[in-house]
Amino acid sequence: MAFSSWKRLLLSGRACRRGGPALRWKRCCHWNAGKSLDPEVRAFLEENTEVTSSGHLTPEIRLRLLTPRCRFWREKPDLWPYGDPFWAIYWPGGQALSRYILDNPCVVKGRSVLDLGSGCGATAIAAVMSGASQVLANDIDPIAGTAMILNCELNHVTPFPITIKNIINSEAGNWDLIVLGDMFYDEQLADGLHHWLRKCIRIHQTEVLIGDPGRHQFLSHSIHNQLRKVIEYSLPEYTRQENNGLTSSTVWSYQPSNSLESC
């Protein structure tokens, strides 16, 4: 399974997106609801992903993902014509965040939500389903943006705005809630996230929720000392097998001074 090698790299914290990190992080565009999709990209994704709602924590949400039944699960990664498709995996941290939001809609209801590093868009979709007043999804891969719109269609959700750029170290936006999953896989990225999230909290009193299955890079980072565990989920067997045996995923609050009351 050639595609699994990409997953192992990310899990070990050594992932490097093709094209060079600096090049990819400089991309910048903004998609609004109603933006037409490139028909060639749409057709490629529809042909080379599988629609699934099983094997993860949120069976209510249908997603286009790369699975063992897909051609590119077995092909050499270099044959994939776009940037490495990390969006095509429903990572454990994102699963935990999405499950928590669906079970506790008051966390997002009537609030503005930024889904940072959105990937397949599942957590943003969960926020819309749960009544968020405004949702913005962010990723650095434009193909992820296309995939998010396709996943919105699958779940009968009006597509939300999507920004395709690196917003870390930019001006802190005024969001009620920022959610991010599986982002602490690289030390430099983790340091940048820590600084930017702290700035958002200081300036706007933003609430921050982080999803992570307990990767070493996350547990060993200094941010971990400033988190409070909100809830931990046992991962489904399929997700465990596809993530090197990780057995659970946790939602953490990065606002230790503000308690999250049960909904």
C-alpha positions, 0 to 999 in steps of 0.5 A: 500500500504505497499511500500508507507511506505518506501516513507513516511519515506524517505520524512520525513527524517527518512529513514534507509536502512536495514542492517545498514547504515555503512554496506551498505555504505561500499559496493564497486564495479565498473560496466563497460559497457558490464558487464553481469547481474545476470540472477536471479536478472534480472528476479526478477526485470523484474517480479516485476517492471513495465515499465512506461513512464507516470506520471512524467516529462520525458515521453521520458524516459522509466523506470522500477519502482514499481507502484501500479500495482506491487506485492510488492507495497502491500506486506510487505516491509520485503518480498522484498529480497534485500535492500530497493528499493529506486531506484524503485521510480522516485523521484521529484528532479531527475525528475527535473534534467532530464527534465532540461538536456533534455531541455538544452542539452548544459548543458552536451554536450561534458562534463563529468558528475557524477550522484550521488545517481543515483537510477533508472539512469534516470538523467544519461540516460538523460545526455547520450541522451543529448550528455555528453562525459562521464557519471558515475552513482553512488549508494550504492545499487548494485540492483540499478546498475542492474536496471540502466542497464535494464533502459538503455536497455529500452531507447536504450542507451549504459550502462554507468559505474556504481560505487557502493560505497560511494564516499562522503568524498573520493578524489574529482574526476575531473568532469565537472558536478555533478548532484544529486537529492533528497539527502538532506533527512538526516542531517548527509548525507547533511553535508557530501554532502555539504563538499564534493561538496564544495571540488570538486568545489574548486579543480576542478571548478566542476559545481554542479546541485541539484534537490529537491522538497523543503523538509524541510531538504533541505530548512533548511540546510546551503547549501541552502543559497549558491544556485541559483534557475535555474528552477522550474517545476510543478509536474504531478498529479501522482507524487504529489499524490505519494509524499505527495502532493509536487507540484513542484521540482526545479533545483538549482546551487551550483556554485553561482559565475558562471552563467548558461546561457540559452541554 
